[in-house]
Structure formats: C-alpha cells, structure tokens
Amino acid sequence: MMTVKLMRCRLDQNEGLWDNQTAKECPFFNMPAKKNKSDKPLEGKALIKEVCRRIRVARSYWDAHNNRACRGEREKAIKLYETLDKMQREQVPQVLRVWLRYRSEKYFGKSGK
C-alpha cells in the first residue's frame, strides 16, 4: 500500500500535478530545512574537535589510497592545527599529531609554511 502511494506521489510530482493537497498525502517528500553554517571561526574544544576530525578524514583517505583527497584534507588540518596554542595542541591525540607532522610529510612534503 505504501509503495503504491509513494509511486503515485512521484508520478504527480513529475507530471506537474504537485500541489498542497498532494504534499499533505505524501509526508515522505517534506524534507527538513538544511542547517545554516556559522560564519564565526571555531574556538576552544570545537576547534580541537575539528582538527582531530580533519586528521582522521585525511588518514581514511590515505588508507584508501586516495592521495589527492588526502592531501587536501591534510592541508586543511594543518592550517587549523597551526592556529592552536601549545596547550590545545597537547589535547590532540599523539597518534594524530605524529601522522600529521611526520608520517605524511614523508610522502606529501612540508606544507603550511
């Protein structure tokens, strides 16, 4: 029953028969609004979390042999990492710091400076 209703909704939408009545009958097409991105720069724990996330993403690209994507993510991570002060840098796990600075420099060269 649900698949028939879904197919009918899609046909109505494709044929231009989409109106408010059809939208009420087909709740699957009511998507939530996208989140707005903030323009202010990250600070504190959010910045540290983003640095760690970027390094992990770069490492996953590295493991998948996707060097171009890895290089881009690594450069973004280094730019963010260089904005951290000494105390914040110590909060980044050592495994991630080592990969960012030494292991990947062997293949990609020094970047950021």
C-alpha positions in Angstrom: 0.0 0.0 0.0 2.7 2.4 0.9 4.7 1.8 -2.2 1.7 2.4 -4.4 1.1 5.7 -2.6 4.8 6.6 -3.0 4.7 5.8 -6.7 1.5 8.0 -7.1 3.2 10.9 -5.3 6.3 10.6 -7.6 4.1 10.5 -10.7 2.1 13.5 -9.6 5.3 15.4 -8.9 6.9 14.5 -12.2 3.8 15.5 -14.2 3.4 18.8 -12.5 0.3 17.8 -10.6 2.1 18.5 -7.3 0.0 20.8 -5.1 -0.6 21.4 -1.4 -3.1 18.5 -1.3 -0.6 16.1 -2.7 2.1 17.3 -0.3 -0.2 16.5 2.7 -0.8 13.0 1.4 2.9 12.3 0.8 4.8 13.2 4.0 8.0 11.4 2.6 8.8 14.5 0.4 8.6 17.0 3.3 12.3 17.5 4.0 13.6 19.4 7.0 15.4 22.7 6.3 19.1 22.5 6.0 21.2 23.8 8.9 22.8 27.2 8.4 26.6 27.2 8.6 28.0 29.6 11.1 30.3 32.3 9.8 32.2 32.8 13.0 35.5 30.9 13.4 35.8 27.8 15.7 37.2 28.3 19.1 38.3 26.1 22.1 37.1 22.5 22.2 35.2 22.8 18.9 38.4 23.8 17.1 40.3 20.9 18.6 37.5 18.5 17.7 37.5 19.8 14.1 41.3 19.4 13.8 41.0 15.8 15.0 38.2 15.1 12.6 40.1 16.5 9.7 43.2 14.4 10.5 41.0 11.3 10.8 39.4 12.0 7.5 42.8 12.5 5.9 44.0 9.2 7.4 41.0 7.4 6.0 41.7 8.8 2.5 45.3 7.7 3.0 44.3 4.2 3.9 42.0 4.2 0.8 45.0 5.2 -1.4 43.1 8.4 -2.4 46.2 10.7 -2.3 44.7 13.8 -3.8 41.8 13.9 -1.3 44.2 13.1 1.5 46.5 16.0 0.6 43.6 18.4 0.6 42.3 17.3 3.9 45.7 17.2 5.4 46.4 20.8 4.3 43.1 22.0 5.9 44.0 20.1 9.1 47.5 21.7 9.2 46.0 25.2 8.8 43.7 24.6 11.6 46.3 22.9 13.7 48.7 25.9 13.4 46.0 28.1 14.9 46.1 26.1 18.1 48.3 27.2 21.0 50.6 24.9 22.8 48.1 23.7 25.4 45.5 23.0 22.8 47.9 21.1 20.6 48.6 18.7 23.5 44.9 17.9 23.6 45.1 16.5 20.1 45.9 12.7 20.4 49.5 11.9 19.9 48.8 9.3 17.2 47.1 12.0 15.1 49.8 14.6 15.7 52.5 12.1 14.7 50.7 11.2 11.5 50.0 14.8 10.6 53.5 16.0 11.1 55.9 13.2 10.3 54.4 10.2 8.5 52.5 12.2 5.9 55.3 14.7 5.4 57.5 11.9 4.1 55.1 11.5 1.1 53.5 14.9 0.7 56.3 17.1 1.8 56.1 20.0 4.2 53.0 22.2 3.8 51.5 25.1 5.6 54.7 27.1 6.0 
